Amino acid sequence: MNEFIATFFSLDNIIITTIIPFLFVLTVVVFVHEMGHYLVGRWCGIGVREFSIGFGPELFGFNDRKGTRWKLSAVPLGGYVKFVGDMSVTSDPSSQAANEALSPQERRESFHLQPVWKRAATVFAGPLFNFLLAIAVFSVMFSIYGRYVSEPTVAEVRAESPAEAAGFQPGDRFVSVNGRGVSTFGDVQRMVSGRAGDPLVFVMMRGEDEVTLTATPEIVEQTDALGNTIRVGVIGVVNNDELGQPRHLTFNPLESVSEAVKETAFIIVRTGQFLQRFAVGREDRCQLGGPVKIADMAGRAASLGFEWLVQLVALLSVGIGFLNLLPIPPLDGGHLVFYGIEAAAGRPVSERVMEMIYRIGLLLVLAFMVFVFWNDLFGC
């Protein structure tokens, strides 16, 4: 028995080192997402029948005083909030048969009988809360650890690099990249890293003069802090301590929130760029992963410390929020498209059209899930 306990709790045990960190990360992200739906829905006067973390059979749960069933289900790969009268995305608010089955109280609290703005706000709240979670995490990280930065200067130009071909010289100072101003060398790296193969326009200070150079980042493979092999764009310039003058910045609470908002916005933009480039075959498919890859990253993050695991929560939260806003049923973004059309036309989209679009969207989502599972297990 003692040997079994020692083995179970050893650092090499997959339950302790991988599965528990994975469940922690996923549960926090899913809980916050669904809590967004729940809180805004209740604020809009919509009744809630169930709040579930996970799918499938219920493991345990309880009913609160308002009649909502809070439960943990057997398959921990998501969750849901079931509202009163929320039959499906294709439910017709004018359906007489469906409405007659509801009591007067249920009609007042029914999701599909609410004004379109209340339904849209409730649906949008899930991704919004994911973004707010990331902002909260980054705010704490910046307030505790601050940020190391260096001046956006060029100390060295690599031979045979895009920068050398474009005419960069040691001593140049970055002013802007593609029209966006930069203040640190890290800003330049972040703007360049996701744009491999895209010609970028750099405005540089060379002595007292401004010069404009165009360079196309090339792809290189790097290893990130969690040990993942990633492919990023570089132009081939190097910073150093003499010209970069590295320093540590600290932030007060308000400054930390401001930095966190910028960080979250950058991740959202970078995610959009990646998916856009991926759709046209310009990104490596192995950069996408599903639950297995997330579990592996969670285990590696946990081995580095709790703060790394929390940062992974923030990154995953932004990704989940962004993906849920894609205009594809049954994702939140697909619902919002239907509500937008309803608001513009003054009436819901026909049930037949919604059903057809919903089936197509569901196939796309399932195909994407199969793709990332294949990447996880066999593809990369």
Residue frames relative to the residue before (quaternion, step in Angstrom):
aa qw qx qy qz dx dy dz
M 1.0000 0.0000 0.0000 0.0000 0.00 0.00 0.00
N 0.6534 0.5142 -0.3090 0.4617 3.56 0.95 -0.89
E 0.6399 0.5180 -0.3257 0.4649 3.56 1.04 -0.78
F 0.6322 0.5307 -0.3333 0.4556 3.59 1.02 -0.81
I 0.6647 0.4998 -0.3071 0.4627 3.60 0.90 -0.93
A 0.6500 0.5173 -0.3197 0.4557 3.57 0.96 -0.86
T 0.6611 0.4998 -0.3041 0.4697 3.56 1.00 -0.83
F 0.6501 0.5376 -0.3186 0.4322 3.58 0.94 -0.93
F 0.7799 0.3432 -0.1754 0.4931 3.56 0.90 -0.90
S 0.4146 0.6990 -0.4859 0.3216 3.60 1.22 0.25
L 0.6141 -0.5768 0.3959 0.3653 3.57 -1.17 0.56
D 0.6491 0.5260 -0.3197 0.4470 3.57 1.19 -0.45
N 0.5396 0.6388 -0.4075 0.3670 3.57 1.23 -0.18
I 0.4776 -0.7158 0.4358 0.2639 3.57 -0.71 1.11
I 0.5925 0.5754 -0.3752 0.4207 3.60 1.09 -0.58
I 0.7186 0.4342 -0.2431 0.4859 3.56 0.90 -0.97
T 0.7672 0.4214 -0.2132 0.4340 3.57 0.79 -1.01
T 0.8052 0.2585 -0.1253 0.5188 3.61 1.08 -0.55
I 0.7373 0.4481 -0.2716 0.4265 3.59 0.57 -1.13
I 0.6781 0.4844 -0.3116 0.4564 3.61 0.83 -0.87
P 0.6525 0.4777 -0.3390 0.4808 3.68 0.87 -0.74
F 0.6313 0.5345 -0.3315 0.4537 3.59 1.02 -0.81
L 0.6789 0.4795 -0.2939 0.4720 3.60 0.86 -0.92
F 0.6084 0.5449 -0.3511 0.4579 3.59 1.06 -0.69
V 0.6832 0.4898 -0.2890 0.4581 3.58 0.78 -1.05
L 0.7154 0.4613 -0.2683 0.4511 3.56 0.73 -1.06
T 0.6552 0.5230 -0.3235 0.4388 3.59 0.93 -0.84
V 0.6464 0.5113 -0.3268 0.4626 3.60 0.94 -0.83
V 0.6801 0.4922 -0.2977 0.4545 3.60 0.85 -0.96
V 0.6797 0.4782 -0.2920 0.4733 3.59 0.89 -0.91
F 0.6398 0.5345 -0.3305 0.4424 3.60 0.91 -0.88
V 0.6751 0.4856 -0.3011 0.4667 3.60 0.87 -0.92
H 0.6327 0.5344 -0.3303 0.4527 3.60 0.98 -0.84
E 0.7178 0.4359 -0.2563 0.4786 3.57 0.78 -1.02
M 0.6070 0.5476 -0.3585 0.4507 3.59 1.10 -0.61
G 0.5820 0.5626 -0.3675 0.4580 3.58 1.13 -0.57
H 0.6484 0.4969 -0.3092 0.4869 3.57 0.91 -0.92
Y 0.6836 0.5163 -0.2920 0.4252 3.57 0.84 -1.03
L 0.7165 0.4745 -0.2774 0.4296 3.59 0.68 -1.08
V 0.6928 0.4518 -0.2865 0.4835 3.57 0.89 -0.88
G 0.6095 0.5444 -0.3512 0.4570 3.57 1.07 -0.69
R 0.6719 0.4776 -0.2991 0.4806 3.59 0.89 -0.88
W 0.6206 0.5390 -0.3326 0.4623 3.59 1.05 -0.75
C 0.6920 0.4506 -0.2642 0.4983 3.58 1.12 -0.67
G 0.5635 -0.6370 0.3708 0.3731 3.60 1.27 0.08
I 0.4692 0.6690 -0.4437 0.3680 3.58 1.22 0.40
G 0.4076 -0.7208 0.5094 0.2340 3.57 -0.90 0.91
V 0.2151 -0.7745 0.5853 0.1065 3.57 -1.12 0.71
R 0.2769 -0.7728 0.5530 0.1423 3.56 -0.74 1.08
E 0.8244 0.0019 0.0533 0.5635 3.60 0.83 -0.96
F 0.0785 -0.7269 0.6790 0.0664 3.50 -1.29 0.65
S 0.0295 0.8386 -0.5381 0.0799 3.57 -0.37 1.24
I 0.1928 -0.7006 0.6720 0.1428 3.50 -1.17 0.78
G 0.7684 0.2132 -0.2069 0.5668 3.55 -0.44 1.24
F 0.3593 -0.7056 0.5724 0.2130 3.51 -1.39 0.23
G 0.6942 0.5000 -0.3344 0.3952 3.53 -1.33 0.09
P 0.8133 -0.2603 0.1785 0.4888 3.58 -1.25 -0.40
E 0.4857 -0.6623 0.4942 0.2850 3.55 -1.08 0.78
L 0.3190 -0.7360 0.5679 0.1845 3.57 -0.97 0.89
F 0.7321 -0.2569 0.1514 0.6124 3.55 1.02 -0.87
G 0.0819 0.8015 -0.5875 0.0751 3.56 -1.23 0.42
F 0.1866 -0.7629 0.6044 0.1332 3.55 -1.33 -0.09
N 0.3933 -0.6891 0.5544 0.2511 3.55 -1.28 0.39
D 0.3070 -0.7362 0.5646 0.2123 3.60 -0.91 0.84
R 0.7209 -0.4732 0.2920 0.4137 3.57 -1.29 0.17
K 0.6716 0.4728 -0.3063 0.4812 3.60 1.22 -0.27
G 0.6118 -0.6093 0.3219 0.3884 3.55 1.30 0.20
T 0.4947 0.6484 -0.4408 0.3749 3.59 1.23 0.14
R 0.2998 -0.7373 0.5812 0.1697 3.56 -0.96 0.91
W 0.1256 -0.7739 0.6193 0.0411 3.58 -0.61 1.18
K 0.1226 0.8322 -0.5249 0.1300 3.57 -0.60 1.07
L 0.3005 -0.6900 0.6278 0.1988 3.47 -1.39 0.42
S 0.1729 -0.8200 0.5427 0.0567 3.56 -0.68 1.13
A 0.7168 -0.5471 0.2699 0.3377 3.51 -1.29 0.57
V 0.7473 0.3492 -0.2070 0.5261 3.63 1.01 -0.72
P 0.1890 -0.8573 0.4712 0.0849 3.60 -0.09 1.27
L 0.4563 0.6904 -0.4440 0.3435 3.61 0.93 0.84
G 0.8055 0.0657 -0.0698 0.5848 3.58 0.89 0.88
G 0.1439 -0.7751 0.6033 0.1207 3.52 -1.20 -0.53
Y 0.1278 -0.7964 0.5854 0.0816 3.56 -1.25 0.03
V 0.2378 -0.6939 0.6531 0.1881 3.49 -1.43 0.34
K 0.1658 -0.7839 0.5929 0.0809 3.58 -0.76 1.04
F 0.2099 -0.8021 0.5527 0.0840 3.54 -0.52 1.25
V 0.6173 -0.5130 0.4324 0.4108 3.57 -1.25 0.34
G 0.8443 0.1463 -0.1270 0.4996 3.57 -0.84 1.00
D 0.5195 0.6372 -0.4192 0.3853 3.59 1.27 0.03
M 0.0710 -0.8597 0.5056 0.0156 3.55 0.27 1.30
S 0.7412 -0.2621 0.1905 0.5879 3.59 0.91 -0.90
V 0.6815 -0.4827 0.3512 0.4234 3.54 -1.29 0.22
T 0.7153 0.4384 -0.2549 0.4809 3.59 1.13 -0.56
S 0.3517 0.7483 -0.5000 0.2577 3.59 1.21 0.22
D 0.3162 -0.7455 0.5626 0.1665 3.57 -0.92 0.93
P 0.4159 -0.7325 0.4765 0.2517 3.62 -0.57 1.11
S 0.7026 0.4621 -0.2702 0.4689 3.59 1.16 -0.53
S 0.4017 0.7328 -0.4682 0.2872 3.60 1.29 0.09
Q 0.3618 -0.7685 0.4902 0.1956 3.57 -0.42 1.24
A 0.6550 0.5301 -0.3207 0.4326 3.59 0.91 -0.88
A 0.6736 0.4948 -0.2984 0.4608 3.55 0.92 -0.90
N 0.6837 0.5010 -0.2919 0.4431 3.57 0.95 -0.87
E 0.6416 0.5391 -0.3304 0.4343 3.58 1.03 -0.73
A 0.6292 0.5471 -0.3367 0.4375 3.59 1.18 -0.49
L 0.6405 0.5283 -0.3176 0.4581 3.58 1.29 -0.21
S 0.4645 -0.6431 0.5295 0.3003 3.56 -1.17 0.66
P 0.6846 -0.4650 0.3418 0.4453 3.63 -1.23 0.27
Q 0.6505 0.5084 -0.3187 0.4656 3.61 0.97 -0.83
E 0.6648 0.4981 -0.3029 0.4671 3.57 0.97 -0.84
R 0.6086 0.5400 -0.3638 0.4535 3.60 1.06 -0.62
R 0.6553 0.5110 -0.3176 0.4567 3.58 0.99 -0.79
E 0.7651 0.3703 -0.1824 0.4942 3.57 1.05 -0.80
S 0.4685 0.7172 -0.4278 0.2883 3.59 1.24 -0.18
F 0.5202 -0.6645 0.4486 0.2945 3.56 -0.89 0.99
H 0.7586 0.4287 -0.2436 0.4259 3.58 0.66 -1.07
L 0.6539 0.4807 -0.3271 0.4841 3.61 1.26 -0.06
Q 0.4969 0.6567 -0.4255 0.3751 3.60 1.28 0.07
P 0.6220 -0.5044 0.4240 0.4231 3.60 -1.23 0.35
V 0.6281 -0.5864 0.3512 0.3718 3.55 -1.07 0.74
W 0.6357 0.5414 -0.3561 0.4195 3.63 0.99 -0.66
K 0.6344 0.5167 -0.3353 0.4671 3.58 1.09 -0.66
R 0.6445 0.5068 -0.3253 0.4711 3.58 0.98 -0.78
A 0.6648 0.5029 -0.3044 0.4610 3.58 0.95 -0.91
A 0.6512 0.5142 -0.3236 0.4548 3.59 0.93 -0.85
T 0.6542 0.5191 -0.3114 0.4534 3.58 0.97 -0.85
V 0.6752 0.4816 -0.2922 0.4762 3.58 0.96 -0.84
F 0.6798 0.5006 -0.2958 0.4470 3.60 0.91 -0.90
A 0.5739 0.6387 -0.3693 0.3554 3.57 1.14 -0.64
G 0.5867 0.5898 -0.3807 0.4037 3.63 1.06 -0.60
P 0.7139 0.4095 -0.2625 0.5037 3.63 0.68 -1.00
L 0.6087 0.5625 -0.3584 0.4297 3.59 1.02 -0.75
F 0.6717 0.4855 -0.3008 0.4719 3.60 0.90 -0.86
N 0.5849 0.5507 -0.3763 0.4615 3.61 1.12 -0.55
F 0.6668 0.4824 -0.3041 0.4798 3.59 0.95 -0.84
L 0.6467 0.5171 -0.3213 0.4595 3.58 1.00 -0.79
L 0.6014 0.5457 -0.3569 0.4617 3.59 1.08 -0.67
A 0.6561 0.5045 -0.3133 0.4657 3.57 0.91 -0.90
I 0.6451 0.5157 -0.3245 0.4611 3.59 0.93 -0.86
A 0.6460 0.5211 -0.3197 0.4571 3.58 0.97 -0.85
V 0.6672 0.4968 -0.3051 0.4637 3.60 0.90 -0.92
F 0.6914 0.4719 -0.2915 0.4630 3.59 0.81 -0.97
S 0.5959 0.5644 -0.3630 0.4411 3.60 1.07 -0.67
V 0.6657 0.4862 -0.2964 0.4822 3.57 0.93 -0.90
M 0.6535 0.5218 -0.3205 0.4449 3.58 0.93 -0.88
F 0.6818 0.4798 -0.2923 0.4685 3.59 0.91 -0.90
S 0.6594 0.5096 -0.3212 0.4498 3.59 0.98 -0.76
I 0.6964 0.4563 -0.2699 0.4838 3.59 1.10 -0.69
Y 0.8308 0.2654 -0.0926 0.4803 3.55 0.72 -1.12
G 0.3561 -0.7333 0.5101 0.2742 3.59 1.15 -0.42
R 0.3704 -0.7058 0.5441 0.2621 3.57 -1.15 -0.61
Y 0.3189 -0.7207 0.5842 0.1938 3.55 -1.07 0.81
V 0.0011 0.8011 -0.5965 0.0490 3.57 -0.85 1.01
S 0.1151 -0.7669 0.6232 0.1008 3.55 -1.31 0.28
E 0.6282 -0.5532 0.3903 0.3834 3.56 -1.21 0.49
P 0.4739 -0.6981 0.4612 0.2745 3.62 -1.04 0.78
T 0.3131 0.7621 -0.4968 0.2727 3.55 0.57 1.19
V 0.3992 -0.6947 0.5513 0.2324 3.54 -1.28 0.50
A 0.1653 -0.7923 0.5829 0.0726 3.57 -0.66 1.12
E 0.8025 0.0253 0.0338 0.5951 3.57 1.08 -0.76
V 0.2015 -0.7444 0.6241 0.1251 3.56 -1.15 0.70
R 0.4079 -0.7323 0.4937 0.2316 3.56 -0.63 1.14
A 0.5204 -0.6349 0.4767 0.3144 3.55 -1.06 0.78
E 0.8506 0.1165 -0.1258 0.4970 3.56 -1.14 0.83
S 0.4531 0.6693 -0.4600 0.3677 3.60 1.11 0.65
P 0.6620 -0.4772 0.3784 0.4369 3.60 -1.23 0.23
A 0.6302 0.5400 -0.3406 0.4418 3.59 1.04 -0.72
E 0.6454 0.5047 -0.3285 0.4699 3.59 0.96 -0.81
A 0.6595 0.5098 -0.3100 0.4571 3.58 0.95 -0.88
A 0.6934 0.4783 -0.2777 0.4619 3.60 1.07 -0.72
G 0.5618 -0.6417 0.3742 0.3641 3.61 1.23 -0.25
F 0.3137 0.7363 -0.5338 0.2729 3.61 1.15 0.49
Q 0.1177 -0.7915 0.5973 0.0544 3.56 -1.15 0.68
P 0.5862 -0.5541 0.4410 0.3935 3.60 -1.13 0.54
G 0.7324 0.3717 -0.3007 0.4847 3.56 -0.94 0.92
D 0.5105 0.6288 -0.4308 0.3980 3.61 1.21 -0.26
R 0.1807 -0.7688 0.6041 0.1061 3.55 -1.17 0.66
F 0.4292 -0.7071 0.5036 0.2496 3.59 -0.83 1.02
V 0.1839 -0.7648 0.6105 0.0921 3.54 -1.03 0.90
S 0.7854 -0.1345 0.1139 0.5933 3.57 0.93 -0.93
V 0.2080 -0.7319 0.6338 0.1396 3.54 -1.34 0.43
N 0.8309 -0.0954 0.0072 0.5482 3.57 -0.56 1.21
G 0.7507 -0.4239 0.2058 0.4630 3.55 0.96 0.91
R 0.6415 0.4972 -0.3289 0.4828 3.61 1.24 -0.09
G 0.4339 -0.7276 0.4740 0.2402 3.54 -0.70 1.11
V 0.1624 -0.7712 0.6087 0.0916 3.56 -1.17 0.63
S 0.1869 -0.7910 0.5734 0.1032 3.56 -1.14 0.64
T 0.7737 0.2114 -0.1388 0.5808 3.60 1.24 -0.29
F 0.6203 -0.5324 0.4150 0.3995 3.54 -1.27 0.34
G 0.5984 0.5689 -0.3516 0.4412 3.58 1.14 -0.62
D 0.5923 0.5595 -0.3667 0.4491 3.60 1.08 -0.67
V 0.6525 0.5126 -0.3127 0.4623 3.57 0.96 -0.89
Q 0.6602 0.5158 -0.3141 0.4466 3.58 0.85 -0.93
R 0.6720 0.5053 -0.3027 0.4489 3.58 0.93 -0.87
M 0.6736 0.4936 -0.2989 0.4618 3.58 1.01 -0.77
V 0.6976 0.4750 -0.2626 0.4678 3.55 1.09 -0.73
S 0.6334 0.6205 -0.3398 0.3136 3.57 0.91 -0.95
G 0.7560 0.3810 -0.2160 0.4864 3.59 1.04 -0.68
R 0.6729 0.5149 -0.2808 0.4509 3.59 1.27 0.12
A 0.1564 0.8062 -0.5525 0.1427 3.59 1.00 0.73
G 0.8074 0.2561 -0.2074 0.4893 3.56 -0.90 0.98
D 0.6422 0.4928 -0.3277 0.4872 3.59 1.28 -0.11
P 0.4111 -0.6866 0.5283 0.2836 3.65 -0.77 0.89
L 0.0887 -0.7983 0.5956 0.0136 3.58 -0.80 1.05
V 0.3237 -0.7417 0.5612 0.1736 3.55 -1.08 0.83
F 0.1164 -0.7989 0.5899 0.0123 3.56 -0.70 1.16
V 0.1702 -0.7356 0.6458 0.1132 3.55 -0.95 0.92
M 0.0635 -0.8217 0.5653 -0.0345 3.56 -0.67 1.19
M 0.3299 -0.6790 0.6101 0.2405 3.53 -1.26 0.53
R 0.0137 -0.7793 0.6257 -0.0319 3.57 -0.76 1.11
G 0.7811 -0.0972 0.0090 0.6167 3.51 0.00 1.32
E 0.7840 -0.2491 0.2202 0.5242 3.57 -0.63 -1.12
D 0.6665 0.5231 -0.2817 0.4504 3.59 1.27 -0.19
E 0.3512 -0.6817 0.5957 0.2390 3.53 -1.30 0.52
V 0.0458 -0.7777 0.6265 0.0232 3.56 -0.96 0.88
T 0.2685 -0.7539 0.5821 0.1440 3.55 -1.14 0.69
L 0.0327 -0.8045 0.5913 -0.0451 3.54 -0.73 1.14
T 0.2001 -0.7667 0.5980 0.1209 3.56 -1.15 0.64
A 0.0557 0.7924 -0.6017 0.0837 3.56 -0.79 1.10
T 0.2769 -0.7496 0.5815 0.1523 3.55 -1.15 0.70
P 0.3832 -0.7476 0.4864 0.2400 3.63 -0.39 1.15
E 0.2637 -0.7409 0.5965 0.1606 3.53 -1.14 0.73
I 0.5162 -0.6539 0.4616 0.3047 3.57 -1.20 0.54
V 0.0281 0.7562 -0.6537 0.0068 3.53 -1.07 0.84
E 0.4005 -0.6906 0.5433 0.2598 3.55 -1.21 0.50
Q 0.0214 -0.7845 0.6193 -0.0238 3.53 -0.99 0.96
T 0.3604 -0.6919 0.5737 0.2496 3.54 -1.31 0.27
D 0.3096 -0.7711 0.5255 0.1829 3.57 -0.69 1.07
A 0.7565 -0.4148 0.2611 0.4330 3.57 -1.33 0.07
L 0.7021 0.4483 -0.2662 0.4850 3.60 1.17 -0.52
G 0.6001 -0.6023 0.3503 0.3928 3.57 1.27 0.16
N 0.4863 0.6550 -0.4440 0.3705 3.60 1.26 0.17
T 0.3761 -0.6839 0.5723 0.2515 3.55 -1.12 0.68
I 0.0108 -0.8100 0.5849 -0.0423 3.55 -0.61 1.14
R 0.3094 -0.7287 0.5812 0.1883 3.57 -1.22 0.53
V 0.0201 0.8154 -0.5737 0.0742 3.55 -0.62 1.15
G 0.4812 -0.6518 0.5050 0.2976 3.53 -1.29 0.36
V 0.0098 0.7763 -0.6301 0.0162 3.59 -1.04 0.81
I 0.3136 -0.7366 0.5586 0.2171 3.56 -1.22 0.45
G 0.5498 -0.6691 0.3690 0.3374 3.60 1.27 -0.14
V 0.5128 0.5857 -0.4735 0.4120 3.58 0.95 0.86
V 0.2245 -0.7792 0.5783 0.0899 3.55 -1.13 0.73
N 0.2693 -0.7286 0.6111 0.1522 3.55 -1.13 0.78
N 0.0781 -0.7921 0.5980 0.0936 3.62 -1.19 0.30
D 0.7098 -0.4751 0.3057 0.4206 3.57 -1.28 0.21
E 0.6361 0.5606 -0.3416 0.4054 3.58 1.00 -0.78
L 0.7704 0.3227 -0.1758 0.5211 3.58 0.82 -0.99
G 0.6862 0.5119 -0.2896 0.4281 3.57 1.04 -0.76
Q 0.1329 -0.8324 0.5239 0.1225 3.58 1.20 -0.56
P 0.0222 -0.8434 0.5368 0.0041 3.61 0.67 1.07
R 0.0194 0.7919 -0.6083 0.0496 3.53 -1.09 0.81
H 0.4110 -0.6958 0.5387 0.2380 3.53 -1.27 0.46
L 0.1935 -0.7838 0.5836 0.0875 3.56 -0.74 1.10
T 0.1473 -0.7531 0.6334 0.1001 3.54 -1.10 0.75
F 0.2148 -0.7934 0.5637 0.0811 3.55 -1.14 0.67
N 0.3908 -0.6618 0.5773 0.2757 3.54 -1.15 0.67
P 0.7436 -0.4262 0.2404 0.4557 3.64 -1.17 0.23
L 0.6803 0.4795 -0.3082 0.4608 3.61 0.87 -0.87
E 0.6489 0.5058 -0.3126 0.4747 3.57 0.99 -0.80
S 0.6212 0.5445 -0.3406 0.4490 3.59 1.05 -0.73
V 0.6467 0.5022 -0.3185 0.4776 3.58 0.98 -0.82
S 0.6434 0.5245 -0.3246 0.4534 3.58 0.95 -0.85
E 0.6620 0.4887 -0.3020 0.4814 3.59 0.94 -0.87
A 0.6446 0.5311 -0.3194 0.4477 3.57 1.02 -0.79
V 0.6265 0.5222 -0.3333 0.4729 3.58 1.04 -0.76
K 0.6519 0.5072 -0.3124 0.4693 3.59 0.96 -0.87
E 0.6509 0.5202 -0.3133 0.4555 3.57 0.97 -0.88
T 0.6671 0.4930 -0.3004 0.4710 3.58 0.92 -0.90
A 0.6410 0.5188 -0.3236 0.4640 3.59 0.98 -0.83
F 0.6356 0.5278 -0.3328 0.4546 3.59 0.99 -0.80
I 0.6630 0.4993 -0.3123 0.4622 3.60 0.92 -0.89
I 0.6251 0.5309 -0.3399 0.4603 3.59 1.01 -0.76
V 0.6708 0.4901 -0.2957 0.4716 3.58 0.89 -0.95
R 0.6641 0.5063 -0.3062 0.4570 3.57 0.92 -0.91
T 0.6284 0.5242 -0.3358 0.4665 3.60 1.02 -0.74
G 0.6539 0.5107 -0.3102 0.4641 3.57 0.96 -0.85
Q 0.6380 0.5229 -0.3208 0.4655 3.58 0.99 -0.85
F 0.6555 0.5217 -0.3145 0.4464 3.56 0.91 -0.93
L 0.6933 0.4733 -0.2926 0.4580 3.60 0.78 -0.98
Q 0.6280 0.5297 -0.3371 0.4598 3.59 1.04 -0.74
R 0.6877 0.4616 -0.2758 0.4877 3.58 0.92 -0.90
F 0.6184 0.5447 -0.3399 0.4531 3.58 1.07 -0.72
A 0.6461 0.5496 -0.3192 0.4226 3.59 0.97 -0.88
V 0.7459 0.3466 -0.2126 0.5275 3.60 1.12 -0.58
G 0.6136 -0.6253 0.3228 0.3583 3.58 1.23 0.50
R 0.5309 0.6516 -0.4005 0.3648 3.60 1.16 0.46
E 0.6910 0.3860 -0.2895 0.5383 3.58 1.25 0.24
D 0.5570 -0.6114 0.4561 0.3285 3.54 -1.18 0.65
R 0.4478 -0.7115 0.4724 0.2647 3.59 -0.71 1.07
C 0.6072 0.5800 -0.3567 0.4095 3.59 1.14 -0.51
Q 0.5427 0.6007 -0.4089 0.4213 3.59 1.27 -0.12
L 0.6586 0.4624 -0.3067 0.5083 3.59 1.27 -0.29
G 0.0518 0.8023 -0.5924 0.0522 3.54 -0.98 0.85
G 0.3898 -0.7165 0.5346 0.2210 3.52 -1.30 0.35
P 0.8470 -0.1723 0.1141 0.4898 3.58 -1.14 -0.60
V 0.6403 0.5313 -0.3434 0.4356 3.60 0.97 -0.76
K 0.6750 0.4774 -0.2968 0.4779 3.58 0.93 -0.86
I 0.6323 0.5233 -0.3321 0.4649 3.58 1.01 -0.79
A 0.6399 0.5229 -0.3219 0.4621 3.57 0.99 -0.84
D 0.6472 0.5150 -0.3170 0.4642 3.58 0.96 -0.85
M 0.6640 0.4936 -0.3006 0.4745 3.58 0.96 -0.89
A 0.6305 0.5318 -0.3357 0.4549 3.59 1.02 -0.77
G 0.6509 0.5150 -0.3131 0.4615 3.56 0.98 -0.82
R 0.6675 0.4884 -0.3030 0.4735 3.57 0.95 -0.85
A 0.6421 0.5205 -0.3245 0.4599 3.57 0.99 -0.82
A 0.6523 0.5196 -0.3162 0.4522 3.58 0.94 -0.88
S 0.6449 0.5309 -0.3267 0.4421 3.58 1.03 -0.72
L 0.6712 0.4860 -0.2925 0.4771 3.58 1.23 -0.48
G 0.6938 -0.4314 0.2829 0.5025 3.57 1.21 -0.37
F 0.6562 -0.5470 0.3529 0.3817 3.54 -1.19 0.57
E 0.6275 0.5531 -0.3542 0.4181 3.61 1.00 -0.73
W 0.6226 0.5225 -0.3392 0.4735 3.59 1.13 -0.60
L 0.6370 0.5238 -0.3246 0.4632 3.57 1.02 -0.79
V 0.6543 0.5072 -0.3127 0.4656 3.58 0.98 -0.81
Q 0.6374 0.5103 -0.3327 0.4718 3.58 1.02 -0.71
L 0.6120 0.5266 -0.3477 0.4767 3.58 1.08 -0.65
V 0.5828 0.5596 -0.3611 0.4656 3.59 1.08 -0.69
A 0.6731 0.4998 -0.2985 0.4561 3.59 0.87 -0.95
L 0.6691 0.5000 -0.3042 0.4581 3.60 0.89 -0.91
L 0.6743 0.4791 -0.2948 0.4783 3.56 0.90 -0.90
S 0.6183 0.5557 -0.3461 0.4348 3.59 1.03 -0.75
V 0.6445 0.5009 -0.3199 0.4810 3.58 0.98 -0.83
G 0.6595 0.5184 -0.3133 0.4452 3.59 0.92 -0.88
I 0.6608 0.4945 -0.3042 0.4757 3.58 0.94 -0.89
G 0.6472 0.5195 -0.3205 0.4566 3.57 0.96 -0.84
F 0.6689 0.5013 -0.3001 0.4597 3.58 0.92 -0.91
L 0.6746 0.4976 -0.3036 0.4530 3.58 0.82 -0.97
N 0.6621 0.5119 -0.3172 0.4460 3.59 0.99 -0.75
L 0.6664 0.4902 -0.3118 0.4672 3.60 1.17 -0.35
L 0.4286 0.6733 -0.4886 0.3525 3.60 1.21 0.05
P 0.4781 -0.7220 0.4282 0.2584 3.60 -0.86 0.96
I 0.4484 0.6697 -0.4533 0.3809 3.55 0.81 1.08
P 0.3356 -0.6937 0.5887 0.2442 3.62 -0.73 0.96
P 0.6208 -0.1465 -0.7667 -0.0728 1.67 -2.10 1.34
L 0.3408 0.7425 -0.5106 0.2679 3.62 1.15 0.47
D 0.6802 -0.4911 0.3423 0.4231 3.58 -1.23 0.38
G 0.6298 0.5511 -0.3341 0.4336 3.58 1.01 -0.77
G 0.6219 0.5368 -0.3402 0.4576 3.59 1.07 -0.65
H 0.6223 0.5215 -0.3276 0.4831 3.58 1.04 -0.80
L 0.6739 0.5127 -0.3042 0.4364 3.57 0.89 -0.94
V 0.5989 0.5452 -0.3602 0.4629 3.59 1.10 -0.62
F 0.6480 0.5110 -0.3135 0.4697 3.59 0.93 -0.89
Y 0.6772 0.4879 -0.2977 0.4634 3.59 0.92 -0.89
G 0.6219 0.5389 -0.3397 0.4555 3.58 1.07 -0.70
I 0.6514 0.4964 -0.3078 0.4843 3.57 0.99 -0.85
E 0.6385 0.5291 -0.3220 0.4569 3.56 0.99 -0.83
A 0.6641 0.5005 -0.3082 0.4621 3.59 0.94 -0.87
A 0.6846 0.4850 -0.2893 0.4610 3.59 0.99 -0.83
A 0.7436 0.4146 -0.2201 0.4762 3.59 0.96 -0.89
G 0.4376 -0.7063 0.4544 0.3213 3.57 1.20 -0.43
R 0.7648 0.1908 -0.1515 0.5965 3.60 1.25 0.17
P 0.6005 -0.5885 0.3915 0.3739 3.60 -1.13 0.54
V 0.5757 -0.5244 0.4888 0.3933 3.52 -1.31 0.36
S 0.5748 -0.6112 0.4067 0.3615 3.59 -0.98 0.77
E 0.6022 -0.6001 0.3959 0.3470 3.52 -1.09 0.81
R 0.6410 0.5374 -0.3300 0.4375 3.58 1.01 -0.78
V 0.6637 0.4923 -0.3025 0.4750 3.59 0.94 -0.88
M 0.6481 0.5186 -0.3190 0.4575 3.58 0.95 -0.88
E 0.6410 0.5332 -0.3217 0.4486 3.56 0.97 -0.85
M 0.6662 0.4997 -0.3023 0.4638 3.58 0.93 -0.88
I 0.6813 0.4752 -0.2922 0.4739 3.59 0.88 -0.95
Y 0.6254 0.5481 -0.3369 0.4415 3.57 1.01 -0.81
R 0.6634 0.5028 -0.3151 0.4558 3.60 0.92 -0.86
I 0.6376 0.5145 -0.3271 0.4709 3.57 1.00 -0.81
G 0.6676 0.5078 -0.2966 0.4566 3.56 0.91 -0.93
L 0.6388 0.5280 -0.3223 0.4573 3.55 0.99 -0.83
L 0.6351 0.5196 -0.3258 0.4696 3.59 1.02 -0.78
L 0.6435 0.5198 -0.3215 0.4609 3.59 0.99 -0.82
V 0.6606 0.5025 -0.3060 0.4663 3.57 0.94 -0.90
L 0.6610 0.4995 -0.3060 0.4690 3.59 0.93 -0.88
A 0.6359 0.5243 -0.3276 0.4620 3.57 1.01 -0.81
F 0.6409 0.5151 -0.3202 0.4704 3.59 1.00 -0.81
M 0.6459 0.5207 -0.3181 0.4588 3.59 0.97 -0.85
V 0.6444 0.5053 -0.3179 0.4779 3.58 0.97 -0.85
F 0.6334 0.5517 -0.3234 0.4357 3.58 1.01 -0.87
V 0.7167 0.4346 -0.2757 0.4707 3.60 0.78 -0.98
F 0.6013 0.5310 -0.3665 0.4713 3.62 1.10 -0.58
W 0.6392 0.5164 -0.3239 0.4689 3.59 0.98 -0.82
N 0.6232 0.5292 -0.3315 0.4708 3.58 0.99 -0.81
D 0.6507 0.5398 -0.3064 0.4373 3.55 0.93 -0.94
L 0.8081 0.3579 -0.1445 0.4451 3.53 0.74 -1.13
F 0.8491 0.1433 -0.0193 0.5080 3.57 0.88 -0.91
G 0.6872 0.5811 -0.2895 0.3260 3.57 0.96 -0.88
C 0.8220 0.2023 -0.0706 0.5276 3.61 0.96 -0.74
